[in-house]
Amino acid sequence: MNKNDSEYLAGMLEFNGYKPAAVPEQANILVLNTCSVRDKAERRVYGQLAKFQYLRRTQNLDQKIFLSGCMPAYDKAEIKKRAPFLDGFLEIEEAKQYPPRRADSAEVWVTIMQGCDNFCAYCIVPYVRGRERSRSAEDIAAEINRVDFAGHEILFLLGQNVNSYSGTNSGQKISFPQLLQKILRECPAVPRLTFLTSHPKDMTGELIETIAENKKIDREIHLPAQAGNDRILQLMNRGYTSAHYLDLLTRIRARVPDAKISTDLIVGFPSETEAEFQDTCRLVETQNFFRVNTASFSARKGTAAAALPPLAQGVIDERLNKLNKLVHSVKPVSK
């Protein structure tokens, strides 16, 4: 989603007469689009801002430096304190009033909804992106039909939880599977499509059937598990059990035999025991994931998990290392 936001920022600047600079030293404006999902990402932002400040001081005193994305929505006062040299902030919602400047890549990104209503205990997204807001199906289809797909191979439909999409079509509420069917029917130039991100508790049989019946929908399905233990899933406020997740995998593979299922896993959640960590490891060992993205728990101020007593950092690091080794040792079976 950050990539799509950056396309809108570039489109807004281009609409107002700016052109991309060949190198940062030549730029009149430097814009850093940010993510605040993890503490590590924020630390990298401050490191990059320091580089921008040095560049301006030594190469181009007239440069302006702006910040955009999730971080300003999370804690603007802290940013101003730590980076007083910033010239201001660019708002994503304002940028989305302008046509995006599409990146020259195989992928086309279209946001279908913003925000999240789930409030997972570890996640800052609902606080920085707000509650769920779905675009109308007509608006989404119109944007897709404006895209020149020459040179592009796949369309990504984006949302924090696309499975809970609840937009309108001709004034009537429609579901995410119905949106997919509309796009496949009314946007013939789309070569192939996929979507990010799905929440297991909201994945329906209707969606599985829609994927199964339409070969234009990519067979890589991203379904974040986050943990393999029920107590940890409950503490995370994920809204499903490990049995529910495993049943979903079974149902998907039964209807979409060539599915390539990828997932996200978090280790070191507060109070996670060694046995509970092993439940997550077993998920990797037994489920033949196509891809596994791993992360250690990162406390975000304002979330429910931030108030829980943390595990020792050494324990968290050790578990992440073990899980990464396991992921790399388990080879997915080719479909």
C-alpha positions as CSV (number, residue, x, y, z in Angstrom):
1,M,0.0,0.0,0.0
2,N,2.9,2.4,0.7
3,K,4.0,1.9,-2.9
4,N,0.6,3.0,-4.2
5,D,0.6,6.0,-1.8
6,S,4.0,7.0,-3.2
7,E,2.5,6.9,-6.7
8,Y,-0.2,9.3,-5.6
9,L,2.4,11.6,-4.0
10,A,4.4,11.6,-7.2
11,G,1.2,12.3,-9.1
12,M,0.4,15.3,-6.9
13,L,3.8,16.8,-7.3
14,E,3.8,16.2,-11.1
15,F,0.4,17.8,-11.4
16,N,1.8,20.9,-9.7
17,G,4.7,21.2,-12.1
18,Y,7.5,19.1,-10.5
19,K,9.5,16.5,-12.4
20,P,11.5,13.6,-10.9
21,A,15.2,14.5,-10.2
22,A,17.9,12.2,-11.6
23,V,19.7,12.3,-8.2
24,P,18.8,13.6,-4.8
25,E,21.3,16.4,-5.0
26,Q,19.4,18.0,-7.8
27,A,16.0,17.8,-6.2
28,N,14.1,20.9,-5.1
29,I,11.9,18.7,-2.8
30,L,12.8,15.5,-1.0
31,V,9.8,13.5,0.1
32,L,10.1,10.5,2.4
33,N,7.0,8.3,2.5
34,T,6.9,6.3,5.8
35,C,5.6,3.2,7.5
36,S,5.1,2.9,11.3
37,V,4.0,-0.7,11.5
38,R,7.3,-1.6,13.2
39,D,9.6,0.3,15.5
40,K,12.6,-0.7,13.2
41,A,10.9,1.0,10.3
42,E,10.6,4.3,12.3
43,R,14.3,4.1,13.3
44,R,15.2,3.8,9.6
45,V,13.1,6.9,8.8
46,Y,15.1,9.0,11.3
47,G,18.3,7.7,9.8
48,Q,17.2,8.6,6.3
49,L,16.0,12.1,7.5
50,A,19.5,12.7,8.9
51,K,21.0,11.8,5.5
52,F,18.6,14.3,3.9
53,Q,19.6,17.0,6.3
54,Y,23.3,16.4,5.6
55,L,22.6,16.5,1.9
56,R,20.8,19.8,2.1
57,R,23.5,21.3,4.3
58,T,26.4,20.2,2.1
59,Q,24.9,20.1,-1.5
60,N,21.7,22.2,-1.8
61,L,20.7,24.7,0.8
62,D,17.4,25.5,-1.0
63,Q,16.1,22.0,-0.7
64,K,12.8,21.3,1.1
65,I,12.3,18.2,3.1
66,F,8.8,16.7,3.6
67,L,7.5,13.6,5.4
68,S,4.5,11.6,4.5
69,G,2.7,8.3,5.2
70,C,1.8,6.7,8.5
71,M,4.4,8.2,10.8
72,P,2.9,11.8,10.8
73,A,-0.5,10.4,11.6
74,Y,1.0,8.4,14.5
75,D,3.0,11.1,16.4
76,K,3.6,14.4,14.6
77,A,4.7,16.1,17.8
78,E,7.5,13.6,18.4
79,I,8.6,13.9,14.7
80,K,8.9,17.7,15.0
81,K,10.9,17.3,18.2
82,R,13.3,14.8,16.7
83,A,13.5,16.3,13.2
84,P,13.0,20.1,13.7
85,F,14.6,20.8,10.3
86,L,11.6,19.3,8.4
87,D,9.8,21.8,6.2
88,G,6.4,20.1,6.6
89,F,4.2,17.1,5.9
90,L,2.4,15.9,2.8
91,E,-1.0,14.2,3.4
92,I,-1.8,11.0,1.6
93,E,-5.5,11.8,1.5
94,E,-4.8,15.1,-0.2
95,A,-2.5,13.4,-2.7
96,K,-5.3,11.0,-3.7
97,Q,-7.2,13.9,-5.2
98,Y,-4.7,13.7,-8.1
99,P,-4.0,11.0,-10.7
100,P,-1.2,8.7,-9.6
101,R,2.1,8.6,-11.4
102,R,2.4,4.9,-12.1
103,A,5.7,3.3,-11.4
104,D,7.5,1.6,-14.3
105,S,7.1,-1.9,-13.1
106,A,5.3,-5.2,-13.8
107,E,2.8,-4.4,-11.1
108,V,-0.1,-2.0,-11.0
109,W,-1.4,-1.0,-7.5
110,V,-5.0,0.1,-6.8
111,T,-6.3,0.7,-3.3
112,I,-9.8,-0.5,-2.8
113,M,-10.2,0.4,0.9
114,Q,-8.4,2.2,3.7
115,G,-8.2,1.6,7.4
116,C,-8.9,-1.4,9.7
117,D,-11.6,-2.3,12.3
118,N,-9.8,-5.3,13.8
119,F,-7.5,-3.8,16.4
120,C,-5.1,-6.7,16.6
121,A,-3.3,-6.2,19.9
122,Y,0.1,-5.6,18.3
123,C,-0.9,-3.4,15.4
124,I,-0.8,0.4,15.1
125,V,-2.6,0.5,11.7
126,P,-6.2,1.3,13.0
127,Y,-4.7,4.3,14.9
128,V,-2.8,5.7,11.9
129,R,-5.0,4.7,9.0
130,G,-8.4,5.0,10.8
131,R,-11.5,2.8,10.6
132,E,-12.4,0.9,7.4
133,R,-13.6,3.0,4.4
134,S,-14.4,1.2,1.2
135,R,-14.3,2.8,-2.3
136,S,-17.3,2.3,-4.5
137,A,-17.0,-0.5,-7.1
138,E,-17.7,1.9,-9.9
139,D,-14.8,4.2,-8.8
140,I,-12.4,1.2,-8.5
141,A,-13.4,-0.1,-12.0
142,A,-13.1,3.3,-13.5
143,E,-9.5,3.7,-12.1
144,I,-8.5,0.3,-13.4
145,N,-9.9,1.0,-16.9
146,R,-7.8,4.2,-17.1
147,V,-4.6,2.2,-16.7
148,D,-2.6,1.4,-19.8
149,F,-1.5,-2.2,-19.0
150,A,1.1,-2.3,-21.7
151,G,4.3,-3.5,-19.9
152,H,2.3,-4.4,-16.7
153,E,1.8,-8.0,-15.8
154,I,-0.5,-8.0,-12.7
155,L,-3.0,-5.8,-10.9
156,F,-2.8,-5.7,-7.1
157,L,-6.0,-4.7,-5.2
158,L,-4.9,-3.3,-1.9
159,G,-6.4,-2.9,1.6
160,Q,-5.5,-3.5,5.2
161,N,-8.1,-6.3,5.1
162,V,-9.6,-6.7,1.6
163,N,-11.8,-9.6,2.8
164,S,-13.9,-7.1,4.8
165,Y,-14.4,-4.8,1.7
166,S,-17.9,-3.4,1.9
167,G,-18.4,-0.9,-0.9
168,T,-21.3,-0.1,-3.1
169,N,-22.2,-0.9,-6.7
170,S,-25.1,1.0,-8.2
171,G,-26.1,2.0,-4.7
172,Q,-26.2,-1.6,-3.4
173,K,-23.7,-3.1,-0.9
174,I,-21.3,-5.7,-2.4
175,S,-18.8,-8.1,-1.0
176,F,-15.1,-8.5,-1.9
177,P,-15.8,-11.6,-4.1
178,Q,-18.5,-9.6,-5.9
179,L,-16.0,-6.8,-6.5
180,L,-13.6,-9.3,-8.0
181,Q,-16.3,-10.6,-10.3
182,K,-17.2,-7.1,-11.4
183,I,-13.5,-6.3,-12.2
184,L,-13.1,-9.5,-14.2
185,R,-16.3,-8.7,-16.1
186,E,-15.8,-5.0,-16.8
187,C,-12.0,-4.5,-16.9
188,P,-10.9,-6.8,-19.8
189,A,-7.5,-5.2,-20.1
190,V,-6.4,-6.6,-16.7
191,P,-3.9,-9.4,-17.5
192,R,-3.9,-11.0,-14.1
193,L,-4.9,-9.8,-10.6
194,T,-4.2,-10.5,-7.0
195,F,-5.0,-8.9,-3.6
196,L,-3.4,-7.9,-0.3
197,T,-4.0,-8.4,2.5
198,S,-6.5,-11.1,3.6
199,H,-7.6,-11.7,7.1
200,P,-8.4,-15.4,7.9
201,K,-11.4,-14.6,10.0
202,D,-13.1,-12.9,7.0
203,M,-12.2,-15.3,4.2
204,T,-15.4,-16.8,2.9
205,G,-16.4,-19.8,0.8
206,E,-17.6,-17.3,-1.8
207,L,-14.1,-15.9,-2.1
208,I,-12.5,-19.3,-2.4
209,E,-15.0,-20.2,-5.1
210,T,-14.4,-17.0,-7.0
211,I,-10.6,-17.7,-7.0
212,A,-11.2,-21.3,-8.1
213,E,-13.5,-20.3,-11.0
214,N,-11.3,-17.5,-12.4
215,K,-7.8,-18.3,-13.8
216,K,-7.0,-14.6,-14.1
217,I,-6.8,-14.5,-10.3
218,D,-3.2,-15.2,-9.3
219,R,-2.7,-18.5,-7.4
220,E,-0.5,-17.0,-4.7
221,I,-2.8,-16.3,-1.8
222,H,-1.4,-14.4,1.1
223,L,-3.1,-15.4,4.4
224,P,-1.3,-14.2,7.5
225,A,-1.5,-16.7,10.4
226,Q,0.7,-14.6,12.8
227,A,0.9,-17.5,15.3
228,G,0.1,-21.2,15.5
229,N,-1.1,-21.3,19.1
230,D,-4.6,-20.5,20.2
231,R,-3.8,-18.7,23.4
232,I,-1.4,-16.4,21.6
233,L,-3.9,-15.8,18.8
234,Q,-6.5,-14.9,21.4
235,L,-4.1,-12.4,23.1
236,M,-3.3,-11.0,19.7
237,N,-7.1,-10.5,19.2
238,R,-7.0,-12.2,15.8
239,G,-10.5,-13.6,16.0
240,Y,-9.8,-17.2,14.9
241,T,-8.2,-20.4,16.2
242,S,-5.5,-22.4,14.7
243,A,-8.1,-25.1,13.8
244,H,-10.0,-22.4,11.8
245,Y,-6.9,-21.4,10.0
246,L,-5.9,-25.0,9.2
247,D,-9.5,-25.6,7.9
248,L,-9.2,-22.6,5.6
249,L,-6.0,-24.0,4.2
250,T,-7.7,-27.4,3.6
251,R,-10.7,-25.7,1.9
252,I,-8.5,-23.5,-0.3
253,R,-6.3,-26.4,-1.5
254,A,-9.3,-28.6,-2.2
255,R,-10.9,-26.0,-4.5
256,V,-7.7,-24.4,-5.8
257,P,-5.2,-27.3,-6.1
258,D,-2.5,-25.0,-7.6
259,A,-2.8,-22.5,-4.8
260,K,0.5,-21.1,-3.4
261,I,-0.3,-20.0,0.1
262,S,2.0,-17.5,1.8
263,T,1.8,-16.3,5.4
264,D,3.2,-13.9,8.1
265,L,4.3,-15.1,11.5
266,I,5.3,-13.1,14.6
267,V,7.5,-14.6,17.4
268,G,8.1,-13.3,20.9
269,F,4.7,-12.0,21.6
270,P,4.4,-11.1,25.3
271,S,4.1,-14.2,27.5
272,E,4.7,-16.6,24.6
273,T,6.1,-19.9,26.1
274,E,8.6,-22.2,24.4
275,A,5.8,-24.7,23.8
276,E,3.6,-22.1,22.2
277,F,6.5,-21.0,20.0
278,Q,6.8,-24.6,18.9
279,D,3.2,-24.6,17.8
280,T,4.1,-21.8,15.4
281,C,7.1,-23.8,14.2
282,R,4.8,-26.9,13.6
283,L,2.7,-24.7,11.3
284,V,5.7,-24.1,9.1
285,E,6.8,-27.7,9.2
286,T,3.4,-29.2,8.2
287,Q,1.7,-26.7,5.9
288,N,4.0,-26.4,2.9
289,F,3.8,-22.6,2.6
290,F,5.0,-21.1,-0.6
291,R,6.5,-18.1,1.3
292,V,6.8,-17.2,5.0
293,N,7.4,-13.7,6.2
294,T,8.8,-13.7,9.8
295,A,9.1,-10.9,12.3
296,S,9.8,-10.5,16.0
297,F,7.2,-8.7,18.2
298,S,7.6,-5.0,18.2
299,A,5.7,-3.0,20.8
300,R,3.9,0.0,19.4
301,K,2.8,2.8,21.7
302,G,-1.0,2.9,22.2
303,T,-1.7,-0.7,21.3
304,A,-3.0,-3.3,23.7
305,A,0.1,-5.4,23.5
306,A,2.4,-2.5,24.5
307,A,0.9,-2.7,28.0
308,L,1.9,-6.4,28.4
309,P,5.2,-7.4,30.1
310,P,7.6,-8.2,27.3
311,L,9.8,-11.2,26.9
312,A,13.6,-10.8,27.2
313,Q,15.0,-9.5,23.9
314,G,17.5,-12.4,23.9
315,V,14.6,-14.9,23.9
316,I,12.8,-13.1,21.1
317,D,15.9,-12.9,19.0
318,E,16.7,-16.6,19.5
319,R,13.2,-17.6,18.5
320,L,13.3,-15.5,15.4
321,N,16.6,-17.0,14.4
322,K,15.2,-20.5,15.0
323,L,12.1,-19.8,12.9
324,N,14.1,-18.3,10.1
325,K,16.3,-21.4,9.9
326,L,13.3,-23.6,9.9
327,V,11.6,-21.6,7.1
328,H,14.8,-21.8,5.0
329,S,15.1,-25.6,5.6
330,V,11.5,-26.4,4.5
331,K,11.2,-26.4,0.8
332,P,7.7,-25.8,-0.7
333,V,6.5,-28.5,-3.0
334,S,6.2,-27.2,-6.6
335,K,2.7,-27.0,-8.0
